[in-house]
Amino acid sequence: MSFQSRYANLNHAQKKAVDTIDGPVMVIAGPGTGKTELLSVRAANILQKTDTLPENILCLTFTESGQAAMRERLVSIIGKDAYKVAIHTFHSFGSEIINQNREYFYRNALFQPADDLKQYEILRSIFEELPYSNPLSSMMNGEYTHIADAQKSISELKRGSALTSDELLAVIEQSEASLDSFERILRPILSERIGKTTGDKLRDALIAMREHSQALEHLHQVVPLATIIVESLEAALEDTIAIHPTKPLSAWKSTWFERDSTKELVFKDRKRLTKLKALAFVYYEYLNRMEKEGLFDYDDMIMQVVHAVETQIDLKLNLQEKYLYIMVDEFQDTNLAQLRILHNLTDNPVNEGNPNILVVGDDDQAVYGFQGADVSNILNFSDMYPSRQLIVLTENYRSGAAILQAARTVITQGTDRLETRLPEIDKQLTAQTAEPASAILWNAPSGDAERHEIAQRIATDIQQGADPSSIAVLARRHSDIQSLLPFFRQAGVPIRYEREESVLDAAPIKALIQVARVVTHLSQGNHDEVEQLLPEMLAHPAWQLSAKAIWRLSLDAYTNRQTWMEVMATTPEFTAIHNWLIERAQEVSTTALEPMIDSLIGRSQDESEVSPLFEYYFAPDKLAEQPDAYLDCLNALRAIRARLREYRPGASLTLPAFVEFVDLHERLGVGITASHYSLASDVAAVQLLTAHKSKGLEFETVYVYNSVDSVWGHSARSFSRSISYPANLPLAPAGNTADERLRLFYVAMTRAKRQLIISYSERSDANKVTLPADFLLATNLTTTTAPEPEKVDEIAIAELAWYQPFVEPTQDLKTLLAPQLEKFKLSATSLNSFLDVTRGGPQHFLLNNILHFPKSKPAAAAYGTAIHWTLQQAHLHVASTGQQKPLEDTLYDFEVAMGRERLAPQDLQRYLQQGSEHLPVFLSSNALPMTPTQKAEVGFNYQDVRVEEARLTGSLDMIDIDKKEKTIIVTDYKTGRPATAWDKGDEHTKMKLHTYRQQLLFYKILAENSSEYHNFTVTKGCLAFIEPTKAGETSVLELEFSNLSEELERTRRLIEAVWRHIITLDLPDTSHYTQDLKGVLAFEQDLIDGIV
């Protein structure tokens, strides 16, 4: 549909927002009011009405699904140019800023990620140095009682506010000064009983309080605590006129004040600020020690971006000049850190306080407080931009009138809403559909009866023709959703549900841990421990030992007064296992951890394996017969190996470190989780979602399950935290207030289009009486009672309740892999993996690029990683300083990088020597001089590159940019044997060069189709070999693209053909192709011609 047609279909308010393209605009968009369409059409309008380029428009969304929806909508309006518009989540935008401007983040280039355990260790070392008088120093059972909350608070401060410890301290000191002033003013008034004259006295006091508040600066975009206190008192005084002369003041006093140990009236925030000030010191020390150890954590990324933009003026100006129009979706869910980014993008003096920023949000749908989201951002937008245009969308295109009325009755029970703060706003939604809709409330006698009734009703609806994917069941907690799974299984209802599972409890990981403990204790001579562990290890079905054989082993050991290992050595049935355990134990001190794990799993290629774990969990027939179980096991193995690679960075780990790693996680209660999808989004299935996850979605029928007061209402249990925040730092986890839960319920209700069923049970699973959520009492919904189940049903319900944690439907591999394929992007590496029939072709691709079967990195690959990283640092040094990096510093970087790879000592020594010999030759050859115009490690993951339907990604080792001529030269560094010509060498070399050539062609297509470089032409590709030739020279192979149009078109067609096979999981059998370059070329041509 054309832009004109889309524009014509907009309502009056939407058109106003689309037409108002200059200056600040705030759009209040209730659920179902067409905000995605508005944002997309507005972007198209900007491109039509101005000379703005697509890449000069920045659209920020809160979720990846919102990002995809906006991109898809924009493509349908403006075509391929939509891929050039910068549509990001805040996280991907931060990553892209770092990726495209690495020279500004050069100082952090040497840092390594710290896992949860390392963060805990650093925090504990700080706590051990705290004086006894410090409010955070208390202990219980040998553990610091505040350490866990301190770790959470530091994460929240970084992620939610981007405040450094010094900035936090400045905010605290400003707040304490305000409390000092306000307590002097208010104590004489509030120390007396609240009466009829109290209001007048407080109105007089407000004069001085307002003067104090208005004189304060917003430090680092944080609203002064004084401002919040003043506004809340003003609201309470207004309520004395509208509601009751004294009750609102009593409530206000109760909310803000308490008595201290001397019975003096003080602000409750006093205690919070005292602990937060103590935390500021811990926070400072934590940042300092992390920096000294060269470590960072996940939350540092957004903090680095905020501070780089605030301190590097040229970076800030470049971003301001690049992004001329900014649109922000779900603005109510932005946090302070994200607001700081927006402020820095829009505070250019040339804007004269009127930047071209449009925000779309709804305070009633603010549900992401657990990520530091601050609903006051939307409430205060008018203060930030006084000239803003305000537009309210109230025409709802999703839900029927009955659903909107019920939802309205719920949400208007909330406090501090925009609708009450700004009298000119009316957010009453009007249904634009004439189709009938219903909203009902029904109860069941018990939780099991409620679950049974939901499953049976949905099964009946599906049998009568309802589309399963048009139905959703929403709940507040994952545990509620999990309790429903067996009931849907028993009813034969297909479901889609994303869950997280504990990796340490996964069957293959538990088996691996058992073997690792036995081998570790054997290596340390702890034979008593081995004796205790062996029975459980050998009883695992993977070893295929009969109970009788294990009993006989135990009896022989007891009778002969021998250990189990001694008996196993002479018992034929156990000899191979015994010898294998001894051999592994002997290797513990000399074998790096990852190869040892390969061996314990039975995945090592260097020996005849005895371990049966790989065959038991990961044999090819397991993938074919039980793909769901296979993928669960694989996800667990992948997750734990990924965490191990972050554990104790820089240290050379062996098997005892793995056992220590597991023990620490168990002792500290630190989980390792892996996500699991039960069905793909394009499969017809009922959606089971938490209310948070349902944001932005819509369904014909919605069930809101377990809507009891103890889950949703005022009696819901709040999270207890030993460290909390003052009112001007809303960083605490979501769900801690009745208002937050009410808004979340409102979001759940407004997902429904035609039918809303709110259910609850009269008794909990513990057989305690339950009540519906308190806010439902005012809805006057039609209430129905679910019928008592028949006796047979009761028995079935009891059985289901017993085994519900173990139930998971079996699905085929294509269905299970669909979620991964939905997000898959094709890189040059994955393309060549698919095409290389000499290494298994598509089947090898499936194992390594889709299933991502974890394995230890070969020493040669680890060397390649270290070389690439070292050269990246050298390029960044040139870009940051304009000077070449001294050779001794580069060699030091290389040693650091090699130390991170955790190689066996002999491999480490070999490759250290190799790199120390090759790098000086390469860097001094001047064959490829480093210049400030070059960028190293340029990633395209967030560029949304498309070639027809194919999504492409990749990371280029180095690009040399000529901004004047709009040209790029791409360079790929190679650490293998050097080649001197494209057409010379043996069969192996020719195969390798064919892959390299295709890689360079892929990079040209990738860069020229990206949003960042689509205006550039990639004129040449280079292969730079680090290893010198036999003559001691550096070889650089060049590929001029100007005369390769046919080859480029062939590569493009090959990309499209491979993409079609991957996305449909159509993996051709390549066994009949010859295992050489001719076979690869034949397979490629057959793909292009559509023969396979």
N, C-alpha and C positions, 0 to 999 in steps of 0.2 A: 504494500500500500504506500502511495506517495506521501511526501510531507504534507501537501495541501489537504489530502484526504484525512490524514491523521489529525491535522490541526483543526479541520472542520468538525471532527467528532468530539473535540474537547468542550467541556462546559465553560461557563463564563469565568469562573475563578481560575481554572486551569489555564485558559487563554491569557489571563492577566499575568500569571506567573511566567508563562512562556514568552510573552511580549516584553516583560520588564527584564531586559538583559543587562542593564547597567545599574551599578550601585548595589548596596546590600539589600537582600530580600529574605524574609522569613516566611516560610509556608508551613502552616499548621495543617497536617494531613492525617486525619483519622484513619482507622483501618478500612481498607477497601475503597479508598477515594481516588485511586489511579495515580499515585505519586511516581511510579516507575515510568509510566507513559509520559507524564509531565516532564520528568528529567530528560528522557530520551528526545522528545520533541523539542525541548528547549535547547539541547545541544545542537540539534539540526538547525534550529532557528538562528542560533549564534553564527553558525557557519554560513547560512544564507544571507544574513543581514550585515555581517561584518567581513573584513578581510582576514579574520582569525583563521589560523591553520588548525587542523584537528588536534595536533600534538600540543597546542596551547590551551586546550581545555582539560581541566583536571576534575574528575568525578571520584569522590571518595565514598565508599560504602562500608558497612560494618561487617558483612559476612561475604564469604566466597560465593554463596548462592545468589546474593544480591548483586554482586559484581557480574556474575554470569548472566543474570536476567537483564541487567541494563545493557550489557554488550549485545546480547541477542536481539533485544528490542531496537537498539540503535542500528544494527546491521540491516534490519528489515526496512529501515527508513533511508539511510544514506549509503548502504552498501559497504564495500571494502574499506572505505575511509574510517568506518567505525573502529577498526582494529588499530588505528593510529591515535584515537582519543585515549588519553591516559585515564583508564578506569581501574581503580585500585581499592583494596582494603587499606586501612591505615598501616597494617603490618607490611603488606607488600610494597606500599609506597615508601616506607622507611627503608626497606631492603633495597629498593631501586635507587634511592638517593645515595646509599652507601656504594652500591654497585657501579653507578655512573660517576661517582666523585670520590674514588678511593684515596686520592691524595690528601683529602681533608680528614681522613680517618687512619692515616699512616701510623700514628702513634700506637694504635691498637692492633696493628697488623701481626705482631708477634704473640698475641694472646691466644690462650687455649680455653676451651669450654670447661667449666667446673660442674660436676654432677652434684646431686643433692647431698651425697655423703661428704664430698670435699667442702661444700658450703657449710655443712654442719660442723665439720672439724675446725674450720676457721672460726666460726662463731663460738664454738666451745673454748677455743684458746683465748678468745677475748673475754668471755664470761669468767674464765678462771682468774683473770687479772682484775676483775671488778672489786672495789672495796666492799666490805660487809654492809656499809650504810647505803649502798646503791639500791634503789627500789627494784632492780631487775636481778639481784644477786641471790634471791632465795632458792633453796634446794629442797628436794624431797626424794628419798630413796636413791641418793647419789646422782640425781639428775637435776639440772637447772629448770625450775618450773616455768620460766619465761622464754626459754631458748626457742621452742617451737614457734611460739607466737612472734618472737623477734624475727625469725627467718621469714615468716609469712608477711609481717609488716614491712620488712625491707623490700621484699618482692613487690608488695602493693605500692610502696612509695616510688619505686623505680618505674613500674609499669603504668601506674595510674596517675602519677603527677610529674615524673621525671625530676623531682627535687633532689638536689644533692644534700649532704648532711648540713653544709653551711646554709644553704637556702632554707632547709627545714628549720634550722635553729633561728633564722631571722623571722620566719613566720610565727614560731612559738613565742619569741620575745615580744613581737608586736601584739600577739593575742594576750599574753600575760599582762602587758601594760594596759590593754583595754579592760581586762577583768579588774585590775586594780582600780581604775577610774570608775567603772560602773558599779563596783561593790560599794565604793564610798558614796555614790549617789543613791543607790537603791536600798542599802541596808536599813537606813532609818525608816523607810516606807514599808518594806516587806517584813521587817522584824515584828511589826504589829499585825494583828488579825486583819485579814482582808475584809474591808467593809465598803460602804457606799461612797466614802470619800477617797478610797484608794485610787480609783481611776483618775480622778482629777490630779492627785499628787503625781501619779506616773506620767500623765500628759505633760505636766510641768517639767518633770525630770527628763523627758524625751528631748527637750530643747538642747540641753547640754550634751546628751548622748549623741544626738544627730550631729552636732558641731564636731564632736570628737571623731565620729565615724567618717564624716565627709572630708576630714583633714588627712585621712590615712591613705597610703599608697597600696594598690593591689600588687603585693610582692609576688613576682613570678606567676602572674595571672591568678593568684589565690585571692578569693574574696575575703576581706578582713572579717575576723570573727565578730568584731563590733557591728559591722553592717548587718550580719545575720541576726544578731541579738536585737538590734533596733527594729528590723523589719518584722521579726516575730512578735515583739511587744506591740508594735503598731497594729498588727493583725488581731492580737488579743484584745486590744482596746476597742477596735471596731466591733468585735463580737460582743462586747459589753453593751453596745447599743442595739445590735441586731438580735442577740440571743438571750443574754442574762447579764445583769449589772455586775456580778462578782464571780460567777463560776469560771468564765474564761481566764480571769486573772489568777484564780487559785490553781487552775490547770497549768498556766504558764509558769507560775512560781514552782510548782512541783516538777515541771519538766526541766527547768534550768538550775534550780538551787537545791542544796542540801546543807545539813549542819556538820561542821567539822568536829574534831575531838574536844574543842573548847566551847562547843555549842554555838559557835559563830556561824552566821549564814554566809555561805560561799557558793560560787558557781561550781556545778558538777564538773565542768570542763577543767577545773583546777587539777584534779587528780590525773585526768587524761594527759594534760600538758606536762605534768611532772614526770610521768613515765615516758612520754614521748621525748622529753628533753634528755632523759637518760638513754633512750634508744638512739637519739641523734649522735651521741658519742660512740655507741656500738656500731652504728651505721658508718660513721667516719672511719673507724678502725677497720671495719669490714671492707670498705672500698679500698682503703690503703693497703691492707694485707693481700687482697685479691690482686691489686696492681703489682705489688712486689713479687708475687708468685707468678705473674704473667697469666692471670686467669680472668675469665668473664663468665657471666651466666646469661640465660636467655633474655632476662628482663633488661639487660644493658643496651640492647639494640635501639629501642625507642629513645632511651635516655641519651645515647650517643648522638642520635640524629638531632634531638632538641638542642643539645648544647653546641653541636657543630654549627647549626643554623644561627643560633644566638650569638656565637662568638666569632664565626668566620663571615665577615661582612660580604666578601665577594661571592661566597656560596649562596648566601641569603639573597643577594641581588640577582644572581643568575637564575635562581628558582623563581623569584618574583617576576623577572622578565620572561621566563618561559611559560608560566601558568597565568594567563591573562584573565581567564574565567574559571571560577572554582564553584563546584556544586557538591554539597555534602548531604548524603542521605542518612536517615536515622540519627539526626543530630542530637536527639535526647540521650543517646547512648554513648556520646563522646565523653572521654575523661579529661582530666586537667592536662595531661601530657599531650594528648591530641589537640586540645584547644591551644596549647602553646605553639604547636606546629602551625595551626591555622592563623594564629595571630601574627606569626613571623612571615607567613606567606602574603599577608594582606596589609601590613603596616607601612608600606612604602609611602613616603611623604607625597609622591605625585598623585596618590589617590585622594588626598585631602580628606581622609576619614570616610571615604565612600568607595571602598573596594568592590570589585565585581564578584561578590560572593552570594550564593543562594544556599540557604540551609532548609532542609525539609525534616520535620520531626513532629512528634506528638508526645507531650509530657505524660499522657496517660498510658503510653506504651514503653516507658523507661523500665527495662527489666534486666539490664546488664551491670548492676552495681557491683557484682563480684569481680568485674574487670576495671573497677575504679570509675565507672561511668557516673557522671554527675548531672542529675536532672536540672540543677540550677543553671547549667550552661544554656539551655533553651529558655529558661525563665529570664536570664540576664542578657540575652542577645540584644535586646533593645537598649540596654545600658552601654554595651560595647559599640553599637552602631545606631546612634539616636535618629539618623535619617532613614532608617530601614523602612522598606515597604512591608506591610503585614497582610498576608493573604490566607484565608481560612477555607479549606476544602471540606465540604460537608455532604456532598452527594456521594452516597455509597453504592458501588456497583457490584458488591459481593453478596451481602447478606439480606435476607428478608426482613420485613419490618418487625416481626415478633422477636427475632434474634437481637436486632439493634435496640429495641426497647428494653429487653432484659439486661443487655450489656450496659446500657445507659444507667439503669437503676443501680447496678453494681458500682460502676466507676464513680458516680457522683457522691458516693459515700467516702471517697478519698479526701485527704486534706492537702492544702498547699498546691492546688491545681492552677494551671495557667488560666483557666476559665474564670476562676475566682480572683486571680491576681489582676487580670486585665478585663475590666467590665465590658469592653467593646467586643469581646470574643464570645461567640455562641457556637459551641461544638456539637450541638444536637445533630446527629447524622440522619439523613433521610434516605430511605431505600429507593433505588432506581429500578428495581425489578418488581414486576407485578406478580411473579410466581408465588404461590403460597409457601409459607415457612412456619416452622413450629419450634418452640423452645419449651422443654419440659424438665421437670425434676422428678426423679424416681429413686426409691430406696429399696434395699434388699435386707433380709433378716440377718445376713452375715457377709463377711468379706468374700468367702468362697462362693456364696450364692450370687453375689454381685458380679464376680468374675465369670461365673458360669452363664449368667443371664446375658451379659454383654456378648460373649462368644457365640451363644446360641442365636441371639437376635441378628448379629451380623451374618452368621452362616445362613440364616433364613433369607435375609435380604439379598445375599449373593445368589442363592438358589433361585430367587425371583427376578434375577436379571440385573442387580446392582453391580456396578463396576467396583471391584475391591479397592482399587487405588483412589476411589472417590471418598473413601471412609477413613477416618483417623480416630485413634484413641489417644487422648492426651492425659498426662499425669504430671504431678510436680516432681516426683522422685524416680530415679532409675529402678529402685527396688520395687516400686508399685508396678512398673511395666514388666519386670521380670516375673512377678507373681502371676501375670496374665498368660505367659507363654504356653504353659501346658494346656490351658483351657482352649486356646486357639488351635493347638496341635490336635487335641482330641476332637474338636469340632471340624477339622479339615479345612481351616481358614488359612490361606497364604498370608504371611506377614512380612513386613520390612521393619527391621529394628537395628539400630547401631548401638552397640554396647562396648564397654571397656571391661577387660578381664585381667585379673592378677596373673602376671607372667610366672611368678615363682610357684604358683599353684598348678601350672599347666603340666600335664603328664610327662612330656618329654624333658622338661626342665627339671622336674623332681627326679626323674631317672638319671639325668646327667649329673645332678648334684650328688646323688647317692654314689655313683661311680667315682666322682671327683674326690669325695671325702675318703673313700677307701684307698684310692691311689695316693692321696696326699699323706694320710696317716701311715701307709706302708713306707713311703719315702722318708718319713721322719722317725720311723721305728716305734710308732705308737701301736703296738700289737693288740693291746686290750681294746682300744677303740676300733681297730679293724675287726676284731672278734665280734664286737657288738653290731657293727654295720653290715657285715657280710650276709647274715640271714635275710635281711630285708632286700638287699641288692639282688641276691640270687633268686629270690622268690618272684622277682618281676617276670611277667610272662615273656618278655623279649628274649630271655636266656633259654627258654623252652626246656626248663628242668622240671621234672615231675616232683610232686610233693614227696613221693616215696624216696627219690634220690636225695633230696635235701634232708629228710629225716634220717636216712642212713648215714649221711655225712655228719650230721650232728651227733648221732649215736656213736659212730666210730671215733670221733674226736673226744667224746666224753670217756668212752671205754679205754682208749689208749692214752689218755691224759695228754692229748696233742691239741694244737690249735687247728682251726678249720683250714688255714692255709697249708699247714703241714700235711693234713690228710688229703687235701685237694692235689698236692704235688704228686701223690702216688695213686690217685684214683683216676682211671682212664677217662671217665665221664667229665672230670673237672680239670684235668691236666692242662688243656689248652687255655682255659680261663685263668688258671693259676699262673702259667708262664706269661700270659699277656699282661696280667696285673703287675707282675714283677718287672717286666720290661718297661711298662709305663712308669712305674715308680722310680726306676733307675734314670729315666729321662726327665724327671720333674725339674731338677736343678739346671738343666742345660737347654730345655726346649721352651720356646716362647709360648705364652698362654694360648694364643689363637690356634696355632698348629696342634697343640695338645688337645684342645677342645675338639678339633677335627678328628683326632685319633680316638678320643673317648666316645665320640658319636658313631665312629665307624666310617668316616668320610675321608680319611687320609689316603692319598694315592701312592705313598711310598712303601707300603707294607701290606702284607696279607692280614686283613683285619679280623679280629675276633669279636669286637663289640657288635652286638646285634641291634643297637638302637636305631641306626639309620634304616636298616631293612624293616624294622618293626613299625617305625613311624613314617618313613619317607620313601618306601619302595614305589616304583612306578604303578604297580597295581593298586596301591593305597590311594593314589591320586585319582585313578579311574573309578574305583569302587566307592570311596568315601571322600570326595573332594572337600567337603566342609570340614571334616575332622583333620584332613591333611593341612588345609590352610590355617586352621586354628593352631596346630602344632608349629607350623612354619612361622606364623606371626609371633608366637612366643619366643622361638629360637632367635628370630631376627631382632626382637626387642631387647632381649638380654645381651646379645652380642653388641648391639649398638650402645647400650649403657656401659658395657665393659670397656669399650673404646674411649669413653669419657672418664673412666675411673683412674684416679691418680695419674693425671697427665704428665708425660715426660718420663715416667718410671718404666723400667723393663719388668713386665709382669710374668709370673709363672703360675702354675696351678694353685699353690697355696693362697695367692692373692684372690683367686676366684672364690675359694671357700670363705675367705675373710670378707669378701664383697657380699656374699649371700648372708653370712652371719650378721653383718652390720645392718643390712636391710631388715632382717627379721628382728633384731634387737631394738632398732629405732622405730620400727613400724613404718618405714619408708617403702611405699609400694612401687612396683614397676608394672605399668599397664600397657595393654595393646588393644587397639580398636578392632571391632569385628562387625561386619555388615551381614545381616541375615539374607537380604535380597537386594537386587539392584533397583534403582529408582524407576527404570523403564519397564519393570515387570509388574503385572497386575497383582497388587497385594495391598492389604490393609496396612496403613502406616501406624506404627506405635512410636510415640514421640514424647519427650518431656515438653512441657509448655514452653520452655526456653527455646528448644530446637524447632518448635512450630512457627516461630516468628517469620513472617514473610510468606507463609504458605496458606493455602485455602483448600477446603474440601466440601463436598456436598453435605456430608454428614459428619458431625463431630461428637464424640463421647468424651466428656470430662470426668475422669474416673477418680473414685475415692475422694470426693469433695467434702470431706469432714472438717470440722473446725480445728481439730488437732493437727491437721496438715496445712490448711489454707488460712484459717481465721486467727482471731486474737489469742486463742489458746495454743497455737502452734509453738513448739519449742524453739527458742532463739539460740543462736550459736554463742557460747560463752567464750570471751576472749580476755586474756589478762592484759593485753595492750589494745587500747581503743583510741579513737580519734575525736578531736573537737569537731564542732558542727561545720566548720569551714574546710575540713578535709574529709569529704565523704568517700573514703577508700575501703570501708568495711565490706565484707561479703554481702551479697544480695540475700534477700529473704529474711533479714533480721528484723524487719518492721512489718506491721500489719499493712501499711500502705504499699510496700513493695509486693507483698503476696497478693493484695487486691489487684494491683496493676497486672500482675502476671496472669491472674485468673481472667481478667478482662481480655488480655491477648488471646488466651485459650478460647474464650467464648466467640470472639470475632473472627476465628478461623472458619466458622461454619457458614455455609451458603444457604442451605434449605432446612437442615434439621440439626438441632442442638439438643443433646441429651446429657443432663448433668446427673450423675449417679453418686449415691453414698450408701453405706451400710449402717444398720442400727447397732451392730456389735462388731468390734474389731476382731482380728485373728486371735487376740488374747482373751476374747469373750468379754471385753469391757464395753459398756454402753458408749456409743458415739453419737454426735449431733452434726447436722449439716453446718457448713461454714456460716458464721454469724451474718455475713453480708448477704447471704441468700434469702434470709428471712424477709427482706424488704422487697423481693422481686415479684411476689404474688404469682409465681409460676404454677402451672397445673402440676400437681403432685400425683404420681401413681406409685403403686407398690408392686414390686416384682413378685410373682407368685411363689409360694413355697415349693421348693423342688420336690419331685417324687422321691420315694425311698431309694429307688435304684440310682437316681441322680445324686442323692446324698452320698451313696457309697462311691460312685465315680468321682465326685468332688473330693472326697477324703483321699482317694488314691492319687488323684492328680496333685493335691496339695502336698502329698508325701514326697513325690519324686520330681516336683516342678523344677528344682535347680539343675536337673540333669537333662532336661529335654531341649533338643534343638533339631528342627526339621532338616532332613537330608536334601541337598539340592545338587544340581549338576554343576560342573566346573564353570561353564560359560556364565551361568547366572551368578555364581559366587564371585567371579572375577570382574563382573560388570562395573562395580564401584571403582576398582582400580583403573579399568579401561576408560571410564568417564573422565578421569583426571589425567590420563596418560598423555605424554608429549614425546614426540619422536626426536631423538638426538642423532648426531652422526654416528656415535658409538652404537646405539641400539639399532640403527639402520644396518650398519655393517655386521652386527651380531646376527640379525635376521638373515642376511644374504650369504654369510660365510658357511657354505655347505661342507667345507673341510672340517668344521668344528661342530657340526650338528644342525646348522641353519636354524629354521624356525623352532625346533624343539629345544635347542640350546638357548635361544632367545626367550622362550617361555620360562625356562628354569631360572635364568639369570636376570632378565629385564622386566618380567611381569611378576613371577613368584619371588624374585630376589632371594634365592636360597643363599643364606649366609655362609661364608667361607673365609679362611684366613687369606690375607693379601700376599701374593707371591713377593719375594724379596725384590725382584726386578721392578715390579709395579710400585712398591714402597719407595724405591730409589727414584723412580720417575716422579712420584708425588713430591718428594723432597726437592728435586731439581726445579720443578715447575714453581713451587712455592718460593724458593730462593730467588729465582729470576723475577718473580712478581714483586718481591721486596726491593730488588734492584731498580725495577721500573718505577715503583712508587717513590723511591728516594729521588730519582731524577725528576719526576713530576712535582714533588714537594719542594725540592731545593734547587733544581736546575743544575745540579752537579752530579757527576758519576759517583757511585758508591765505592768507597775504598775496597780493594780486593780482599783485604783481611776481614773486613766486616761481612762481606758476602760469604766468605768461607765459614765464618762463624755462624751466619744464618743457616748455611747448609748443615753444619754439625747439629745445630738445634733441631732442624727439621728431621734429620735422620734419627735423632734421639727420640722423637715422638713416634716413630714407626714401630717401635717395640720388636725389632728383629732379633734373631738369635745372634749371639756374640760374633760368630764367625762371619755371618752375612753382614752384620753391621760394619765390621772391620774392613771387609772386602769392598763394600760400596762407598764407605767413607774415603778409602784410598782412591777409588775410581773417580769419584766426584771431585776430590781435591786435585786430581791430575787434569781432568777434562775441563772444569770450569775456568781456570786461568787461561787456558788456550782459547776457549770460546770467547771469553770477554775481552781478551787482548787482540783478537784477530781483526776486530773492526769490520767483520763481514756483515754484521747487522747492528750498527751502532744504536745505542739507546738515546732517545730524544724526548723532550717534554711533550711533543705532539702525540706520543704513543700512550695507549691505555692497556693495562695488563689485566688478565682474567675478567673479561667483559662477559657478564652473564645475560641471558635472554629469557630466564624463567618467568619473569613478570611482564614480558613484552607482548604476550598473546599473539605470537607470530602464526600466521595461517598461510598455507599453500593449498588452495581449494578447501577441502574439508580437513586436511591434515594439520594438526597442531604441532609446531616445531619448537624446540628449545636447544640449548647448548651453551657452552662457555668457551670463548675464544681466548687462546693464550695471550695474544697481543694483537692490537690493531693500531695502525698508524693513520691518523686522520688529517687530511688536508681540507680544512674548513672553507678555504677560498675556492678551491676547485671542486669541492664536494666529492672527494674521492677517498677511498679507504684501501689500504693494503693489509691483508690478513696474514698473520704468521702463526705457525703451529710448531712448538718445540718438540723434538723427538730425542729420546735418550737411547735408542737402539743403535745398531750398527749403521754407519752413515752410507748413504747412496749418493752417487755423483751424477747420475743421469736417470731420466724417467724410463728409458728403454733398455737399460743394461742390468745384468745380474742373473742369478740362477732362478729356478722356478719359485722358490720361497721368497726371494727378493721381489720378483715381479708381482707376486700375490700381495705382498706388503705394500708396494708402491701403488697398486690398483686401489687398495683400501685408502691410502693416504690421499690419492688424487680425488677420489670420490668425497673424501672428508672436506677438502678445500672447496670443491664445487658446492657441497652442502652449506658450508659457511657463507659463501657468497649469497646463496638463496636466502639463508636465514637472516643475514644482516639487512639485505635490501628489502625484505618484507617486514622488518620490525618497525615499531612506531618511532623509535629513537633515530634510526638511520635510513629510513625509507627514501629520504631525499638525496642520499649518497649513492655512488656507484663503486662497487668493489672491483677494482681494476686488476688486482694481482693477488695471488696466494703464494706463500713461501713456506717451505719446510726447512727449519733450521736444526741441524743435527749437533747436539752438544759434544758427542764423541768425535774427536778428530779422525781424519782419514789416516791411512798408513803413512802418508807423506807428512803427517802432522798438521794438515790444514783443516779449516772449518768448511764444511759443505753446506751450502744453502741452495736447495732446489726451488726454482721459481716456476709459476704457472700463470702466464698471461691469459686473462679471460676474454680479451677482445675478439679472438678468433675461435672461440669454443662454444658458439651459440648452439650447435647441434648436440654437443656433449652436455651442455647445461639443460637443454630441453629433455634429453634422455634421463638425466638425474631427476629432474622435476617429475617426470612421468613415473620413474621408479619409486620416488617418495610417495606419490599418490597411490600406486599399486600396493606397495608394502603397507601403507596406512589402512587401506580397505581390508587387507587380510588380518591385520592386528586387531582392528576395532571390532571385527566380527569373530575374532578368535578362530579364523580359518587358517590353520597352520599346515601347509602342504608337506607331504612326505618327500624328502629330498634324497633318499637313499640311492636312487637310480642315477644321480648325477655323479660324474667323476670327481674324486676328491682332490681337485687342483683348480688352477685359475680358469681353465676351460669350463669346468663344471660350474663355477661361480658365474661366469659370464653367460652360460646357457640358462641358468636359473633366473638371472636378472632379465634376460630377454623374454623368457617365458612369462615372467610376471608382467612385463610391459605389454606383451601381446595378449595377455588375458588367457593364456593356455593353462596356467595353474592358478 
